[in-house]
């Protein structure tokens, strides 16, 4: 009983907070400024983490704002395109309505009477009487055969007059100017006799012109002669064939120039 009484008289447990505070101060004093530095480093790391979180949040907000602006601009452009398309559709609808109204008016209006041909025979107008003695067989609603024959005769006369007028016009004759090179065998060939032989070639539609001697080489000269021919009557093949018949003087014939007149 004495021990229990002693314990009851002690007040150590009732002052526990004092001992705890004293113990805390003891350990703080034992650790010194290192603990405070550690606490300061922890606080600095916490501040850096908070700053990093804030930067990420700002970057996310800025990116979301940029995407929102791009989306808004695209929506505005789509709205403008939609408005222009609506305008085009309205114009097409108005044009279609005008076309439908015009077609309706054309369908309601009566068709114009056919214009009679100018060369057709005129239709004879016949006055029909209501008398009992009128004969229906004598009525000719489409004209008589005599009028058809008269129109055919007039048409034939006009055709004949046109043909006669056309026949009186002078016909254009197609002509050509040809320059021929006539070559002799050698330098001993008589060129005057050669030209005389060439000019003896005569035919309908052929007219000889001026001529001259052109040196070829080694003392040899060729005859260059001009002529005018009618295309329908004279050709270059015939001229070459006729001139080359003079074998004693002519070696060959070439066409140097050919021009239409």
C-alpha positions as CSV (number, residue, x, y, z in Angstrom):
1,X,0.0,0.0,0.0
2,X,2.9,2.3,0.6
3,X,4.1,1.8,-3.0
4,X,0.8,2.6,-4.5
5,X,0.5,5.7,-2.4
6,X,3.9,6.8,-3.5
7,X,3.0,6.5,-7.1
8,X,-0.2,8.3,-6.6
9,X,1.7,11.2,-5.0
10,X,4.0,11.5,-8.0
11,X,2.9,14.0,-10.8
12,X,5.2,12.9,-13.6
13,X,2.5,11.6,-15.8
14,X,0.3,14.6,-15.4
15,X,3.1,16.8,-16.7
16,X,3.8,14.6,-19.7
17,X,3.5,17.5,-22.2
18,X,6.3,19.2,-20.4
19,X,8.6,16.3,-20.8
20,X,7.6,15.9,-24.5
21,X,8.4,19.6,-25.1
22,X,11.7,19.2,-23.3
23,X,12.5,16.1,-25.3
24,X,11.8,17.9,-28.5
25,X,14.0,20.8,-27.5
26,X,16.7,18.4,-26.6
27,X,16.7,16.7,-30.0
28,X,16.5,20.0,-31.8
29,X,19.5,21.2,-30.0
30,X,21.3,18.0,-30.6
31,X,20.7,18.0,-34.4
32,X,21.6,21.7,-34.8
33,X,21.1,23.7,-38.1
34,X,21.3,20.6,-40.3
35,X,17.7,19.8,-39.6
36,X,16.7,23.4,-40.3
37,X,18.6,23.2,-43.7
38,X,16.9,19.9,-44.5
39,X,13.6,21.5,-43.8
40,X,14.5,24.5,-46.0
41,X,15.6,22.2,-48.9
42,X,12.3,20.3,-48.6
43,X,10.4,23.6,-48.7
44,X,12.5,24.7,-51.8
45,X,11.8,21.4,-53.6
46,X,8.1,21.8,-52.8
47,X,8.2,25.4,-54.3
48,X,9.9,24.1,-57.5
49,X,7.3,21.4,-57.9
50,X,4.5,23.9,-57.4
51,X,6.2,26.2,-60.0
52,X,6.5,23.3,-62.5
53,X,2.9,22.4,-62.0
54,X,1.9,26.0,-62.6
55,X,3.9,26.2,-65.8
56,X,2.4,23.0,-67.2
57,X,-1.1,24.3,-66.4
58,X,-0.3,27.6,-68.2
59,X,1.1,25.7,-71.2
60,X,-2.0,23.6,-71.3
61,X,-4.2,26.6,-71.1
62,X,-2.3,28.4,-73.9
63,X,-2.4,25.4,-76.2
64,X,-6.1,24.9,-75.6
65,X,-6.7,28.6,-76.3
66,X,-4.8,28.4,-79.7
67,X,-6.8,25.3,-80.7
68,X,-10.0,27.1,-79.8
69,X,-9.0,30.1,-82.0
70,X,-8.2,27.9,-85.0
71,X,-11.5,26.1,-84.5
72,X,-13.3,29.4,-84.4
73,X,-11.7,30.7,-87.6
74,X,-12.6,27.4,-89.4
75,X,-16.1,27.7,-88.2
76,X,-16.3,31.3,-89.5
77,X,-15.0,30.3,-92.9
78,X,-17.5,27.4,-93.1
79,X,-20.3,29.8,-92.3
80,X,-19.2,32.1,-95.1
81,X,-19.1,29.3,-97.6
82,X,-22.5,28.1,-96.4
83,X,-23.9,31.6,-96.9
84,X,-22.5,31.8,-100.5
85,X,-23.9,28.4,-101.3
86,X,-27.3,29.4,-100.0
87,X,-27.1,32.5,-102.2
88,X,-26.2,30.4,-105.3
89,X,-29.1,28.0,-104.6
90,X,-31.5,30.9,-104.3
91,X,-30.4,32.3,-107.6
92,X,-30.8,29.0,-109.3
93,X,-34.2,28.5,-107.8
94,X,-35.3,31.9,-109.0
95,X,-34.0,31.2,-112.5
96,X,-35.8,27.8,-112.5
97,X,-39.1,29.5,-111.4
98,X,-38.8,32.0,-114.3
99,X,-38.1,29.2,-116.7
100,X,-41.1,27.2,-115.5
101,X,-43.4,30.3,-115.7
102,X,-42.2,31.0,-119.3
103,X,-42.8,27.4,-120.3
104,X,-46.3,27.6,-118.8
105,X,-47.0,30.8,-120.8
106,X,-45.8,29.2,-124.0
107,X,-48.0,26.1,-123.4
108,X,-51.1,28.3,-122.8
109,X,-50.5,30.6,-125.8
110,X,-51.9,29.3,-129.2
111,X,-49.4,27.9,-131.7
112,X,-48.7,30.4,-134.6
113,X,-50.1,29.6,-138.0
114,X,-47.7,27.9,-140.4
115,X,-46.3,30.3,-143.0
116,X,-47.2,29.1,-146.6
117,X,-44.3,28.5,-149.0
118,X,-43.8,31.3,-151.5
119,X,-43.6,28.9,-154.4
120,X,-46.7,27.0,-153.5
121,X,-49.8,27.6,-155.6
122,X,-52.3,29.9,-154.0
123,X,-55.4,28.3,-152.6
124,X,-58.6,29.4,-154.3
125,X,-61.2,30.8,-152.0
126,X,-64.7,29.4,-152.8
127,X,-67.9,31.0,-151.6
128,X,-70.4,28.3,-150.6
129,X,-74.1,29.1,-151.1
130,X,-76.9,27.7,-149.1
131,X,-79.1,27.2,-152.2
132,X,-80.6,23.8,-153.0
133,X,-79.2,23.8,-156.5
134,X,-75.5,24.1,-155.4
135,X,-73.4,21.3,-156.4
136,X,-70.8,20.2,-153.8
137,X,-68.7,18.5,-156.5
138,X,-67.9,21.8,-158.2
139,X,-66.2,23.1,-155.0
140,X,-62.4,23.0,-155.3
141,X,-60.9,23.8,-151.9
142,X,-57.2,23.3,-152.9
143,X,-57.0,24.9,-156.3
144,X,-57.1,23.3,-159.8
145,X,-54.5,21.4,-161.7
146,X,-54.2,24.3,-164.1
147,X,-52.8,26.5,-161.4
148,X,-50.2,23.8,-160.5
149,X,-49.2,23.6,-164.1
150,X,-48.8,27.4,-164.3
151,X,-46.6,27.5,-161.2
152,X,-44.4,24.7,-162.7
153,X,-44.1,26.5,-165.9
154,X,-43.0,29.8,-164.2
155,X,-40.5,27.8,-162.2
156,X,-39.1,26.2,-165.3
157,X,-38.8,29.6,-167.1
158,X,-36.9,31.1,-164.2
159,X,-34.5,28.1,-164.2
160,X,-33.9,28.5,-167.9
161,X,-33.3,32.2,-167.6
162,X,-30.8,31.6,-164.8
163,X,-28.9,29.0,-166.9
164,X,-28.8,31.3,-169.9
165,X,-27.5,34.2,-167.8
166,X,-24.8,32.0,-166.3
167,X,-23.7,30.7,-169.7
168,X,-23.1,34.3,-170.9
169,X,-20.5,34.9,-168.3
170,X,-16.9,34.4,-169.6
171,X,-15.2,31.4,-168.2
172,X,-11.8,31.9,-166.4
173,X,-9.0,30.1,-168.2
174,X,-6.3,28.8,-165.8
175,X,-2.8,29.5,-167.1
176,X,0.7,28.9,-165.9
177,X,4.1,30.3,-166.6
178,X,6.8,27.7,-167.0
179,X,10.6,28.2,-167.2
180,X,12.4,25.3,-168.9
181,X,16.1,24.4,-168.8
182,X,17.1,22.7,-172.1
183,X,20.6,21.1,-171.9
184,X,22.8,20.2,-174.9
185,X,25.1,17.2,-175.3
186,X,28.4,19.2,-175.3
187,X,30.0,22.6,-176.0
188,X,30.0,21.9,-179.8
189,X,26.1,21.8,-180.0
190,X,24.6,24.6,-182.1
191,X,22.5,26.5,-179.5
192,X,20.8,28.6,-182.1
193,X,19.6,25.5,-183.9
194,X,18.6,24.0,-180.6
195,X,16.4,27.0,-179.8
196,X,14.9,26.9,-183.3
197,X,14.0,23.3,-182.8
198,X,12.4,24.0,-179.4
199,X,10.3,26.8,-180.8
200,X,9.0,24.5,-183.6
201,X,6.9,22.7,-180.9
202,X,3.5,24.2,-181.4
203,X,0.2,23.2,-179.9
204,X,-3.1,24.7,-178.8
205,X,-2.7,26.6,-175.5
206,X,1.1,27.1,-175.8
207,X,2.9,30.4,-176.2
208,X,6.7,30.7,-176.2
209,X,8.4,33.7,-174.6
210,X,11.9,35.0,-174.0
211,X,15.0,32.9,-173.9
212,X,18.6,33.2,-172.9
213,X,21.8,31.1,-172.8
214,X,23.1,30.3,-169.2
215,X,26.7,29.0,-168.7
216,X,26.9,25.6,-167.0
217,X,30.6,24.8,-167.0
218,X,33.5,23.7,-169.2
219,X,32.3,26.0,-172.0
220,X,28.8,24.4,-172.1
221,X,25.7,26.6,-172.0
222,X,22.1,25.6,-171.5
223,X,19.0,27.2,-173.1
224,X,16.6,28.8,-170.6
225,X,13.3,29.5,-172.3
226,X,10.0,30.7,-170.9
227,X,6.5,29.8,-172.0
228,X,2.8,30.3,-171.0
229,X,0.4,27.4,-171.2
230,X,-3.2,26.7,-170.5
231,X,-3.5,24.1,-167.8
232,X,-6.3,22.2,-169.3
233,X,-4.6,21.8,-172.7
234,X,-0.8,21.7,-172.1
235,X,1.2,20.0,-169.4
236,X,4.9,19.8,-168.6
237,X,5.1,16.1,-169.5
238,X,4.0,16.8,-173.1
239,X,6.5,19.6,-173.4
240,X,9.4,17.5,-172.2
241,X,8.3,14.6,-174.5
242,X,8.1,16.9,-177.6
243,X,11.4,18.7,-176.9
244,X,13.4,15.5,-176.2
245,X,12.5,14.2,-179.6
246,X,15.3,16.4,-181.0
247,X,17.9,13.9,-179.9
248,X,20.7,15.4,-182.0
249,X,20.7,18.6,-180.0
250,X,18.8,18.0,-176.7
251,X,20.2,15.9,-173.9
252,X,17.6,16.6,-171.2
253,X,14.8,19.0,-170.2
254,X,14.1,20.2,-166.7
255,X,11.4,22.5,-165.2
256,X,13.3,25.4,-163.5
257,X,10.2,27.3,-162.4
258,X,6.4,26.8,-162.4
259,X,4.0,29.7,-161.5
260,X,0.2,30.0,-161.7
261,X,-1.0,33.1,-163.5
